């Protein structure tokens, strides 16, 4: 793959025309030992452009910052939301609700979402997709 720019207008003559190799592994998962992929289920983060069916790139070695999208384990289930803090409480914010993360509950910060992968078309080729002449 190459880091080739696509212009949405007239390209600048001053723009560098050289191509630099692009490594998706380095771009998406710079720490492969701590990177995992989870499929998004639901619509709780559509306001952050995370859609049902997207693949979340989750890095377990990254510490969350406020406003990061994070994956939590709440009562033995994965849950995704936005990491927030109000006064002395951490909150997992979602479009459908806010979850106050209390110490006495079964809560674990599992990882930080560092990216989202979205396919516009399924890579599965069916017999109807074949080109005939």
MIKOLVO-365869 format. One record per atom (N, C-alpha, C, O): residue number from 1; residue in three letters; atom name; x, y, z. Coordinates in steps of 0.02 Angstrom, whole numbers, plus 32768, in hexadecimal, padded with zeros to 4 digits. Atoms other than C-alpha are relative to their C-alpha. Layout:
N
SITE  dokol  zaro  voti     u     v     w
SITE    NUM   ALA    CA     X     Y     Z
...
! end
This chain:
133
SITE  dokol  zaro  voti     u     v     w
SITE      1   UNK     N  802A  7FC5  8000
SITE      1   UNK    CA  8000  8000  8000
SITE      1   UNK     C  802C  803E  8000
SITE      1   UNK     O  8064  803D  801A
SITE      2   UNK     N  7FDA  7FC1  8003
SITE      2   UNK    CA  8038  80B1  7FE0
SITE      2   UNK     C  7FD7  8038  801C
SITE      2   UNK     O  7F9A  803A  8016
SITE      3   UNK     N  801F  7FC5  7FE3
SITE      3   UNK    CA  8012  8153  8039
SITE      3   UNK     C  7FF5  8032  7FC7
SITE      3   UNK     O  8018  8064  7FC2
SITE      4   UNK     N  800F  7FD5  8039
SITE      4   UNK    CA  7FC7  81A2  7F9D
SITE      4   UNK     C  7FC4  802A  8011
SITE      4   UNK     O  7F91  8010  8027
SITE      5   UNK     N  8037  7FD3  7FF0
SITE      5   UNK    CA  7F5A  823A  7FB5
SITE      5   UNK     C  7FCF  8002  7FC6
SITE      5   UNK     O  7FE3  7FFE  7F8C
SITE      6   UNK     N  8034  7FF7  8032
SITE      6   UNK    CA  7EB5  824C  7F59
SITE      6   UNK     C  7FE5  8046  8009
SITE      6   UNK     O  7FCE  8058  803F
SITE      7   UNK     N  8014  7FBA  7FFD
SITE      7   UNK    CA  7E89  82FF  7F31
SITE      7   UNK     C  7FB6  8006  7FF0
SITE      7   UNK     O  7F9C  7FE5  7FC3
SITE      8   UNK     N  8047  7FF2  800C
SITE      8   UNK    CA  7DD6  833E  7F3A
SITE      8   UNK     C  7FFB  8044  7FDE
SITE      8   UNK     O  7FD4  806E  7FF4
SITE      9   UNK     N  7FFD  7FC0  8023
SITE      9   UNK    CA  7DF9  83CD  7EC3
SITE      9   UNK     C  803E  8000  7FD5
SITE      9   UNK     O  8054  7FCB  7FBD
SITE     10   UNK     N  7FC3  7FFC  8028
SITE     10   UNK    CA  7E91  840B  7E66
SITE     10   UNK     C  803D  7FF8  802D
SITE     10   UNK     O  8044  801C  805E
SITE     11   UNK     N  7FC5  8009  7FD7
SITE     11   UNK    CA  7F36  83CA  7EAB
SITE     11   UNK     C  802F  803B  7FFA
SITE     11   UNK     O  8033  805B  7FC5
SITE     12   UNK     N  7FD0  7FCA  8000
SITE     12   UNK    CA  7FB9  8449  7EDA
SITE     12   UNK     C  803F  7FE9  7FDC
SITE     12   UNK     O  8058  7FB3  7FEA
SITE     13   UNK     N  7FC2  8013  8021
SITE     13   UNK    CA  8052  8449  7E67
SITE     13   UNK     C  803A  7FFA  8031
SITE     13   UNK     O  806C  7FDA  8022
SITE     14   UNK     N  7FCB  8001  7FCE
SITE     14   UNK    CA  80BB  8462  7F04
SITE     14   UNK     C  7FFE  7FC0  802A
SITE     14   UNK     O  802D  7FB3  8050
SITE     15   UNK     N  8009  803C  7FD9
SITE     15   UNK    CA  807C  83BE  7F4F
SITE     15   UNK     C  8034  7FCB  7FEC
SITE     15   UNK     O  8042  7FC2  7FB1
SITE     16   UNK     N  7FCF  8035  800D
SITE     16   UNK    CA  80FD  8333  7F60
SITE     16   UNK     C  7FDD  7FC6  7FDD
SITE     16   UNK     O  7FA9  7FAF  7FF4
SITE     17   UNK     N  801F  8036  8026
SITE     17   UNK    CA  80D7  82AA  7EE1
SITE     17   UNK     C  801C  7FBB  8011
SITE     17   UNK     O  8006  7F89  7FF5
SITE     18   UNK     N  7FE2  8041  7FEE
SITE     18   UNK    CA  8142  8221  7F31
SITE     18   UNK     C  7FD0  7FD7  802A
SITE     18   UNK     O  7FA9  7FF2  8050
SITE     19   UNK     N  8029  802D  7FD9
SITE     19   UNK    CA  80ED  8189  7F7C
SITE     19   UNK     C  802A  7FDE  8034
SITE     19   UNK     O  8061  7FC6  8027
SITE     20   UNK     N  7FDF  8020  7FC7
SITE     20   UNK    CA  811E  8145  8025
SITE     20   UNK     C  7FD9  7FC0  800F
SITE     20   UNK     O  7F9C  7FC2  8013
SITE     21   UNK     N  8025  803D  7FEF
SITE     21   UNK    CA  80F4  8090  804F
SITE     21   UNK     C  7FD6  800A  8040
SITE     21   UNK     O  7FEC  802A  8070
SITE     22   UNK     N  802F  7FFA  7FC8
SITE     22   UNK    CA  8060  8084  80C5
SITE     22   UNK     C  7FF4  7FBA  801D
SITE     22   UNK     O  7FDE  7F8D  7FF9
SITE     23   UNK     N  8009  8041  7FDF
SITE     23   UNK    CA  805B  7FF4  8142
SITE     23   UNK     C  7FC3  8004  802E
SITE     23   UNK     O  7FC5  8026  8061
SITE     24   UNK     N  803D  7FFE  7FD7
SITE     24   UNK    CA  7FAC  7FD8  8186
SITE     24   UNK     C  800A  7FE5  8046
SITE     24   UNK     O  7FEC  7FFD  8076
SITE     25   UNK     N  7FF2  801B  7FBD
SITE     25   UNK    CA  7FEF  7F71  8217
SITE     25   UNK     C  801E  8035  802D
SITE     25   UNK     O  800B  803B  8067
SITE     26   UNK     N  7FE1  7FCB  7FD9
SITE     26   UNK    CA  805B  8003  8251
SITE     26   UNK     C  7FCE  8038  800E
SITE     26   UNK     O  7FCE  8055  8044
SITE     27   UNK     N  8030  7FCA  7FF9
SITE     27   UNK    CA  7FD0  8081  8235
SITE     27   UNK     C  7FC9  7FEF  8031
SITE     27   UNK     O  7FB9  8017  805D
SITE     28   UNK     N  803A  8013  7FD8
SITE     28   UNK    CA  7F41  8022  8288
SITE     28   UNK     C  8014  7FE2  8043
SITE     28   UNK     O  7FF3  7FF0  8076
SITE     29   UNK     N  7FED  8023  7FC2
SITE     29   UNK    CA  7F9D  7FB9  830A
SITE     29   UNK     C  804B  8007  800D
SITE     29   UNK     O  8070  7FD7  8003
SITE     30   UNK     N  7FB8  7FF7  7FF3
SITE     30   UNK    CA  8046  8004  833A
SITE     30   UNK     C  8019  7FD5  803A
SITE     30   UNK     O  8055  7FC8  803F
SITE     31   UNK     N  7FEF  802D  7FC9
SITE     31   UNK    CA  8043  7F95  83D6
SITE     31   UNK     C  7FD7  7FBF  7FF8
SITE     31   UNK     O  7FA5  7FB6  801B
SITE     32   UNK     N  802A  803A  8011
SITE     32   UNK    CA  8005  7EEE  838F
SITE     32   UNK     C  7FF2  7FD1  803B
SITE     32   UNK     O  7FBD  7FB1  803C
SITE     33   UNK     N  800B  802E  7FC8
SITE     33   UNK    CA  8019  7E8C  8431
SITE     33   UNK     C  7FC7  8016  802D
SITE     33   UNK     O  7FAA  7FEE  8051
SITE     34   UNK     N  8036  7FE7  7FD5
SITE     34   UNK    CA  7F9B  7EFC  8488
SITE     34   UNK     C  7FC4  801A  7FD9
SITE     34   UNK     O  7F98  803A  7FF5
SITE     35   UNK     N  8037  7FE8  802A
SITE     35   UNK    CA  7F26  7F20  83F6
SITE     35   UNK     C  7FCF  7FC7  7FF0
SITE     35   UNK     O  7FE3  7F90  7FDD
SITE     36   UNK     N  8035  8031  800C
SITE     36   UNK    CA  7E80  7EC6  83E2
SITE     36   UNK     C  7FCA  8022  7FD5
SITE     36   UNK     O  7FC6  805F  7FD2
SITE     37   UNK     N  8035  7FE8  802C
SITE     37   UNK    CA  7DED  7ED7  836B
SITE     37   UNK     C  7FBD  7FE5  8019
SITE     37   UNK     O  7FB5  7FA9  8023
SITE     38   UNK     N  8043  8012  7FEA
SITE     38   UNK    CA  7D38  7ED7  83A4
SITE     38   UNK     C  7FCD  801E  7FD1
SITE     38   UNK     O  7FD6  8057  7FB9
SITE     39   UNK     N  8034  7FE5  802B
SITE     39   UNK    CA  7C9C  7EEC  833B
SITE     39   UNK     C  7FCC  8026  8029
SITE     39   UNK     O  7FB3  800C  805C
SITE     40   UNK     N  8031  7FD6  7FDE
SITE     40   UNK    CA  7C27  7F78  8371
SITE     40   UNK     C  7FBA  7FE4  7FF5
SITE     40   UNK     O  7FA7  7FD5  7FBC
SITE     41   UNK     N  8046  8016  8004
SITE     41   UNK    CA  7B76  7F41  8398
SITE     41   UNK     C  7FD6  8036  8021
SITE     41   UNK     O  7FE0  8045  805C
SITE     42   UNK     N  802C  7FCD  7FE4
SITE     42   UNK    CA  7AF2  7FC6  83B0
SITE     42   UNK     C  800F  8045  7FE4
SITE     42   UNK     O  803A  804E  7FB9
SITE     43   UNK     N  7FFE  7FBC  801B
SITE     43   UNK    CA  7ADF  8080  8393
SITE     43   UNK     C  8013  8034  8033
SITE     43   UNK     O  8008  8070  8028
SITE     44   UNK     N  7FF3  7FD2  7FC9
SITE     44   UNK    CA  7B1C  80CD  8435
SITE     44   UNK     C  8036  8034  7FF2
SITE     44   UNK     O  803B  8065  8016
SITE     45   UNK     N  7FCA  7FD0  800F
SITE     45   UNK    CA  7BB0  8127  83E4
SITE     45   UNK     C  7FFA  801E  7FBA
SITE     45   UNK     O  802C  8036  7F9F
SITE     46   UNK     N  8008  7FE2  8042
SITE     46   UNK    CA  7B67  8161  833F
SITE     46   UNK     C  8010  804A  8000
SITE     46   UNK     O  8027  8065  7FCD
SITE     47   UNK     N  7FF0  7FB9  7FFB
SITE     47   UNK    CA  7B7D  8214  837C
SITE     47   UNK     C  804B  800C  7FFD
SITE     47   UNK     O  8061  8045  7FF4
SITE     48   UNK     N  7FB7  7FFC  8007
SITE     48   UNK    CA  7C39  81EF  8379
SITE     48   UNK     C  8017  7FDD  7FC0
SITE     48   UNK     O  8052  7FCD  7FB9
SITE     49   UNK     N  7FF3  8020  8041
SITE     49   UNK    CA  7C2F  819F  82CA
SITE     49   UNK     C  8018  7FB8  8006
SITE     49   UNK     O  803C  7F9F  7FDB
SITE     50   UNK     N  7FF4  8048  7FF8
SITE     50   UNK    CA  7C3F  80EE  830E
SITE     50   UNK     C  7FBD  7FDE  7FF4
SITE     50   UNK     O  7F8E  7FE7  801B
SITE     51   UNK     N  803F  801C  8016
SITE     51   UNK    CA  7BBA  8088  82B7
SITE     51   UNK     C  7FFB  7FB5  800F
SITE     51   UNK     O  802E  7F94  8018
SITE     52   UNK     N  800D  8047  7FF8
SITE     52   UNK    CA  7B6B  7FDE  82D1
SITE     52   UNK     C  8024  7FDA  7FC9
SITE     52   UNK     O  801E  7FEA  7F8E
SITE     53   UNK     N  7FDB  8028  8031
SITE     53   UNK    CA  7BDB  7F5D  827C
SITE     53   UNK     C  8048  8016  7FF6
SITE     53   UNK     O  806F  7FF0  7FD9
SITE     54   UNK     N  7FBB  7FEA  8006
SITE     54   UNK    CA  7C7B  7FC5  8283
SITE     54   UNK     C  802E  7FD3  8029
SITE     54   UNK     O  8018  7FB4  8059
SITE     55   UNK     N  7FCF  8025  7FDA
SITE     55   UNK    CA  7D19  7F70  82BE
SITE     55   UNK     C  8028  8032  8029
SITE     55   UNK     O  8048  805F  800D
SITE     56   UNK     N  7FDB  7FD4  7FD3
SITE     56   UNK    CA  7D65  7FC6  8356
SITE     56   UNK     C  8047  7FE7  8007
SITE     56   UNK     O  8052  7FAB  8013
SITE     57   UNK     N  7FBA  8011  7FF3
SITE     57   UNK    CA  7E23  7FC8  8363
SITE     57   UNK     C  800D  8015  8048
SITE     57   UNK     O  800A  8050  8058
SITE     58   UNK     N  7FFA  7FF3  7FB8
SITE     58   UNK    CA  7E43  7FB9  841E
SITE     58   UNK     C  8048  7FF1  8016
SITE     58   UNK     O  8061  7FBA  800B
SITE     59   UNK     N  7FBC  8009  7FE6
SITE     59   UNK    CA  7EEE  7FD2  846E
SITE     59   UNK     C  7FFB  7FFC  804C
SITE     59   UNK     O  7FE5  802B  806D
SITE     60   UNK     N  8005  800B  7FB8
SITE     60   UNK    CA  7EF8  7F8A  851E
SITE     60   UNK     C  8039  8020  8026
SITE     60   UNK     O  8036  8024  8063
SITE     61   UNK     N  7FC6  7FE3  7FDE
SITE     61   UNK    CA  7F9F  7FDF  8544
SITE     61   UNK     C  7FFA  804C  8008
SITE     61   UNK     O  8023  806B  802A
SITE     62   UNK     N  8008  7FB8  7FFE
SITE     62   UNK    CA  7F5E  8091  8530
SITE     62   UNK     C  7FD6  8014  803C
SITE     62   UNK     O  7FA2  7FF6  804A
SITE     63   UNK     N  8028  7FE6  7FC8
SITE     63   UNK    CA  7F22  80F3  85C8
SITE     63   UNK     C  7FCE  8032  7FE4
SITE     63   UNK     O  7FDE  805A  7FB8
SITE     64   UNK     N  8033  7FD4  801C
SITE     64   UNK    CA  7E7F  814F  85A8
SITE     64   UNK     C  8009  8049  8015
SITE     64   UNK     O  8020  8058  804C
SITE     65   UNK     N  8005  7FB9  7FF2
SITE     65   UNK    CA  7E70  820B  859D
SITE     65   UNK     C  7FB6  8012  7FFD
SITE     65   UNK     O  7F8F  7FEE  7FDE
SITE     66   UNK     N  8046  7FEB  8002
SITE     66   UNK    CA  7DCE  8267  85B8
SITE     66   UNK     C  7FEB  8009  7FB7
SITE     66   UNK     O  8011  8024  7F8F
SITE     67   UNK     N  801F  7FFC  8043
SITE     67   UNK    CA  7D5F  825E  851D
SITE     67   UNK     C  8017  7FC8  7FD1
SITE     67   UNK     O  8002  7FC7  7F97
SITE     68   UNK     N  7FEE  803B  8028
SITE     68   UNK    CA  7DB2  81BD  84DE
SITE     68   UNK     C  7FC5  7FD0  7FFC
SITE     68   UNK     O  7F9C  7FCD  802A
SITE     69   UNK     N  802E  8037  8004
SITE     69   UNK    CA  7D44  8131  849F
SITE     69   UNK     C  8024  7FC4  801F
SITE     69   UNK     O  805C  7FB4  800C
SITE     70   UNK     N  7FE1  8038  7FDC
SITE     70   UNK    CA  7D66  809D  8512
SITE     70   UNK     C  7FD2  7FC3  8000
SITE     70   UNK     O  7F96  7FC8  7FF5
SITE     71   UNK     N  8024  803E  7FF7
SITE     71   UNK    CA  7D33  7FE9  8527
SITE     71   UNK     C  8007  7FED  804A
SITE     71   UNK     O  803E  7FE9  8065
SITE     72   UNK     N  8002  8013  7FB9
SITE     72   UNK    CA  7CFF  7FB7  85D7
SITE     72   UNK     C  7FE2  7FBA  8005
SITE     72   UNK     O  7FBE  7FA3  7FD8
SITE     73   UNK     N  8024  803D  7FEF
SITE     73   UNK    CA  7CCC  7F13  8624
SITE     73   UNK     C  7FD6  8013  803D
SITE     73   UNK     O  7FF0  8023  8073
SITE     74   UNK     N  802F  7FEF  7FCB
SITE     74   UNK    CA  7C31  7F35  868D
SITE     74   UNK     C  7FD6  7FC1  800F
SITE     74   UNK     O  7FB2  7FA9  7FE4
SITE     75   UNK     N  8026  803C  7FEC
SITE     75   UNK    CA  7BE8  7EA2  86EC
SITE     75   UNK     C  8009  7FC8  7FCE
SITE     75   UNK     O  7FD8  7FA9  7FB8
SITE     76   UNK     N  7FEC  8037  802D
SITE     76   UNK    CA  7C43  7E26  867A
SITE     76   UNK     C  7FE9  8008  7FB7
SITE     76   UNK     O  7FE6  7FD7  7F93
SITE     77   UNK     N  8013  7FF3  8046
SITE     77   UNK    CA  7C09  7E78  85D6
SITE     77   UNK     C  8028  803B  7FE6
SITE     77   UNK     O  8034  806B  800A
SITE     78   UNK     N  7FDF  7FC8  8020
SITE     78   UNK    CA  7C66  7EE7  855B
SITE     78   UNK     C  7FCE  8039  7FF6
SITE     78   UNK     O  7F94  802E  7FE6
SITE     79   UNK     N  8028  7FC4  8008
SITE     79   UNK    CA  7C24  7F98  8553
SITE     79   UNK     C  802E  8037  7FE5
SITE     79   UNK     O  8067  803D  7FFB
SITE     80   UNK     N  7FD6  7FCB  801E
SITE     80   UNK    CA  7C64  802A  84EA
SITE     80   UNK     C  7FDF  8043  800C
SITE     80   UNK     O  7FA1  8049  800B
SITE     81   UNK     N  801A  7FBD  7FF4
SITE     81   UNK    CA  7C52  80E3  850E
SITE     81   UNK     C  8039  8032  8003
SITE     81   UNK     O  8072  8022  7FF3
SITE     82   UNK     N  7FCF  7FC9  7FFD
SITE     82   UNK    CA  7CAB  8188  8528
SITE     82   UNK     C  8014  800B  8049
SITE     82   UNK     O  7FEA  8012  8075
SITE     83   UNK     N  7FE3  7FFA  7FBD
SITE     83   UNK    CA  7D1E  819A  85C0
SITE     83   UNK     C  7FF8  8049  8017
SITE     83   UNK     O  8013  8076  7FF8
SITE     84   UNK     N  800B  7FBD  7FE5
SITE     84   UNK    CA  7CE6  8230  8628
SITE     84   UNK     C  800B  7FFF  804C
SITE     84   UNK     O  800A  7FCB  806B
SITE     85   UNK     N  7FFA  7FFA  7FB7
SITE     85   UNK    CA  7D01  8271  86D8
SITE     85   UNK     C  7FD9  803E  8015
SITE     85   UNK     O  7FE1  8074  7FF8
SITE     86   UNK     N  8025  7FC8  7FE3
SITE     86   UNK    CA  7C8B  82DE  873D
SITE     86   UNK     C  800B  7FFD  804B
SITE     86   UNK     O  7FFB  7FCB  806C
SITE     87   UNK     N  7FEE  7FFD  7FBA
SITE     87   UNK    CA  7CC1  8314  87E9
SITE     87   UNK     C  802F  7FC7  8011
SITE     87   UNK     O  8067  7FC4  7FF6
SITE     88   UNK     N  7FD4  8038  7FED
SITE     88   UNK    CA  7D08  8275  8837
SITE     88   UNK     C  7FEC  7FBE  7FE0
SITE     88   UNK     O  8005  7F89  7FF4
SITE     89   UNK     N  8019  803E  801E
SITE     89   UNK    CA  7CAE  81F7  87C8
SITE     89   UNK     C  8013  7FFB  7FB7
SITE     89   UNK     O  8011  802B  7F91
SITE     90   UNK     N  7FF6  800D  8047
SITE     90   UNK    CA  7CE0  81A8  8724
SITE     90   UNK     C  7FBE  7FE8  7FE2
SITE     90   UNK     O  7F98  7FC4  8003
SITE     91   UNK     N  803F  800F  8021
SITE     91   UNK    CA  7C53  8195  86A7
SITE     91   UNK     C  800E  7FE4  7FBB
SITE     91   UNK     O  803B  7FFB  7F98
SITE     92   UNK     N  7FFF  801A  8044
SITE     92   UNK    CA  7C3C  812D  860B
SITE     92   UNK     C  7FC4  801E  7FDD
SITE     92   UNK     O  7F8B  800C  7FEB
SITE     93   UNK     N  8036  7FDB  8021
SITE     93   UNK    CA  7BD7  819E  8599
SITE     93   UNK     C  7FEE  7FDF  7FBE
SITE     93   UNK     O  801A  7FCD  7F97
SITE     94   UNK     N  801B  801D  803E
SITE     94   UNK    CA  7B6A  8159  850E
SITE     94   UNK     C  7FC5  802A  7FEB
SITE     94   UNK     O  7FAB  8050  8013
SITE     95   UNK     N  8039  7FD8  8016
SITE     95   UNK    CA  7AE0  81A4  84A5
SITE     95   UNK     C  7FC0  7FEB  8023
SITE     95   UNK     O  7F92  8014  802A
SITE     96   UNK     N  803E  8017  7FE1
SITE     96   UNK    CA  7A5E  8138  84FD
SITE     96   UNK     C  7FFF  8009  804C
SITE     96   UNK     O  7FC9  8008  806A
SITE     97   UNK     N  7FFE  7FF7  7FB8
SITE     97   UNK    CA  7A9A  8153  85B0
SITE     97   UNK     C  8047  800F  8017
SITE     97   UNK     O  8076  8009  7FF1
SITE     98   UNK     N  7FBF  7FF9  7FE0
SITE     98   UNK    CA  7B28  817B  8626
SITE     98   UNK     C  8005  7FCC  8037
SITE     98   UNK     O  7FD5  7FC1  805D
SITE     99   UNK     N  7FF5  8034  7FCE
SITE     99   UNK    CA  7B72  80F3  8693
SITE     99   UNK     C  8034  801A  8031
SITE     99   UNK     O  806D  8026  801D
SITE    100   UNK     N  7FD1  7FEA  7FCC
SITE    100   UNK    CA  7BC3  812C  8736
SITE    100   UNK     C  8028  7FC2  8015
SITE    100   UNK     O  800B  7F90  8029
SITE    101   UNK     N  7FD4  8039  7FF1
SITE    101   UNK    CA  7C58  80BB  8757
SITE    101   UNK     C  8014  8002  8049
SITE    101   UNK     O  8040  8028  805D
SITE    102   UNK     N  7FF3  8002  7FB8
SITE    102   UNK    CA  7C57  8093  880F
SITE    102   UNK     C  8031  7FC8  8010
SITE    102   UNK     O  8031  7F94  7FF0
SITE    103   UNK     N  7FCB  802F  7FED
SITE    103   UNK    CA  7CE6  8038  8863
SITE    103   UNK     C  7FE4  7FBD  8017
SITE    103   UNK     O  8003  7F89  800C
SITE    104   UNK     N  801A  803E  7FE4
SITE    104   UNK    CA  7C77  7FB7  88B6
SITE    104   UNK     C  7FE1  7FD3  7FCB
SITE    104   UNK     O  7FD4  7F98  7FD9
SITE    105   UNK     N  801D  8029  8035
SITE    105   UNK    CA  7C30  7F7A  8810
SITE    105   UNK     C  8038  7FD9  7FDD
SITE    105   UNK     O  8073  7FE8  7FE4
SITE    106   UNK     N  7FD1  8028  8027
SITE    106   UNK    CA  7C83  7EF9  87A1
SITE    106   UNK     C  8010  8026  7FBF
SITE    106   UNK     O  7FEE  801E  7F8D
SITE    107   UNK     N  7FEF  7FD3  8037
SITE    107   UNK    CA  7CD8  7F76  872C
SITE    107   UNK     C  804B  7FF9  7FF1
SITE    107   UNK     O  8074  7FF8  801E
SITE    108   UNK     N  7FBA  8003  8015
SITE    108   UNK    CA  7D78  7F67  86C7
SITE    108   UNK     C  8008  8028  7FBF
SITE    108   UNK     O  7FE3  801E  7F8F
SITE    109   UNK     N  7FEF  7FDE  803E
SITE    109   UNK    CA  7DC2  7FDF  8648
SITE    109   UNK     C  8027  7FCF  7FD6
SITE    109   UNK     O  805F  7FBC  7FE9
SITE    110   UNK     N  7FE1  8035  8029
SITE    110   UNK    CA  7DED  7F65  85BD
SITE    110   UNK     C  8030  801D  7FCD
SITE    110   UNK     O  8064  7FFE  7FBF
SITE    111   UNK     N  7FD3  7FE3  8031
SITE    111   UNK    CA  7E3B  7FD9  853C
SITE    111   UNK     C  7FE4  8041  7FE3
SITE    111   UNK     O  7FAA  8053  7FEF
SITE    112   UNK     N  8012  7FC1  8021
SITE    112   UNK    CA  7E37  807B  84D8
SITE    112   UNK     C  7FF8  7FF4  7FB6
SITE    112   UNK     O  8023  7FD4  7F96
SITE    113   UNK     N  800C  8006  8048
SITE    113   UNK    CA  7DED  8082  842A
SITE    113   UNK     C  802C  8033  7FDD
SITE    113   UNK     O  8024  806F  7FE6
SITE    114   UNK     N  7FD1  7FD3  8023
SITE    114   UNK    CA  7E76  80C9  83BC
SITE    114   UNK     C  7FED  800A  7FB7
SITE    114   UNK     O  8009  8034  7F95
SITE    115   UNK     N  8016  7FF8  8045
SITE    115   UNK    CA  7E1D  80B4  8316
SITE    115   UNK     C  7FC2  7FD6  7FF2
SITE    115   UNK     O  7FAD  7FAD  801B
SITE    116   UNK     N  803C  8024  8016
SITE    116   UNK    CA  7D87  8072  82B7
SITE    116   UNK     C  800C  7FEB  7FB8
SITE    116   UNK     O  8022  8013  7F8F
SITE    117   UNK     N  7FFC  8019  8044
SITE    117   UNK    CA  7D87  8006  821C
SITE    117   UNK     C  7FB9  7FF6  7FE6
SITE    117   UNK     O  7F8F  7FD9  8008
SITE    118   UNK     N  8043  8005  801D
SITE    118   UNK    CA  7CF1  8010  81A9
SITE    118   UNK     C  8006  7FEE  7FB7
SITE    118   UNK     O  8029  8010  7F91
SITE    119   UNK     N  8002  8013  8046
SITE    119   UNK    CA  7CD4  7FB5  8107
SITE    119   UNK     C  7FC1  801C  7FE1
SITE    119   UNK     O  7F8B  8019  7FFF
SITE    120   UNK     N  803B  7FE6  8023
SITE    120   UNK    CA  7C60  8006  8089
SITE    120   UNK     C  7FDC  7FC9  7FDB
SITE    120   UNK     O  7FA2  7FCF  7FC9
SITE    121   UNK     N  801D  8038  8024
SITE    121   UNK    CA  7C44  7F61  8034
SITE    121   UNK     C  801F  7FC0  801B
SITE    121   UNK     O  805B  7FBD  8028
SITE    122   UNK     N  7FE7  803F  7FE7
SITE    122   UNK    CA  7C54  7EAF  8071
SITE    122   UNK     C  8033  7FE2  7FD0
SITE    122   UNK     O  8029  7FE4  7F94
SITE    123   UNK     N  7FCD  801D  802C
SITE    123   UNK    CA  7CF1  7E59  8030
SITE    123   UNK     C  7FEB  7FBC  7FE4
SITE    123   UNK     O  800E  7FA1  7FBA
SITE    124   UNK     N  8018  8040  8018
SITE    124   UNK    CA  7C8C  7DB9  8012
SITE    124   UNK     C  7FE4  8007  7FBA
SITE    124   UNK     O  7FB9  8031  7FAD
SITE    125   UNK     N  8017  7FFE  8046
SITE    125   UNK    CA  7C72  7D9A  7F5A
SITE    125   UNK     C  7FCD  7FC9  7FF6
SITE    125   UNK     O  7FDA  7F8E  8004
SITE    126   UNK     N  8034  8032  800E
SITE    126   UNK    CA  7BD0  7D44  7F2C
SITE    126   UNK     C  7FFE  7FF4  7FB5
SITE    126   UNK     O  801C  8019  7F8E
SITE    127   UNK     N  8004  800F  8048
SITE    127   UNK    CA  7BA5  7CF6  7E85
SITE    127   UNK     C  7FDD  8039  7FDA
SITE    127   UNK     O  7FE7  8040  7F9D
SITE    128   UNK     N  8021  7FC8  8020
SITE    128   UNK    CA  7B39  7D8F  7E61
SITE    128   UNK     C  802F  803B  7FF2
SITE    128   UNK     O  801E  8068  7FCC
SITE    129   UNK     N  7FD0  7FCA  8009
SITE    129   UNK    CA  7BD3  7E00  7E6B
SITE    129   UNK     C  802F  7FF5  7FC4
SITE    129   UNK     O  8055  8022  7FB3
SITE    130   UNK     N  7FD2  800F  8037
SITE    130   UNK    CA  7C2D  7DAC  7DDA
SITE    130   UNK     C  7FEF  802B  7FC3
SITE    130   UNK     O  7FB4  8036  7FB3
SITE    131   UNK     N  8009  7FD8  803C
SITE    131   UNK    CA  7C47  7E16  7D41
SITE    131   UNK     C  7FFC  7FD1  7FC4
SITE    131   UNK     O  8027  7FA6  7FBB
SITE    132   UNK     N  8007  8029  803D
SITE    132   UNK    CA  7C0A  7DC8  7CA0
SITE    132   UNK     C  8003  802F  7FC4
SITE    132   UNK     O  7FF0  8069  7FC8
SITE    133   UNK     N  7FFB  7FD6  803C
SITE    133   UNK    CA  7C2B  7E06  7BF1
SITE    133   UNK     C  7FC8  7FF2  7FD0
SITE    133   UNK     O  7FC5  8011  7F9B
! end
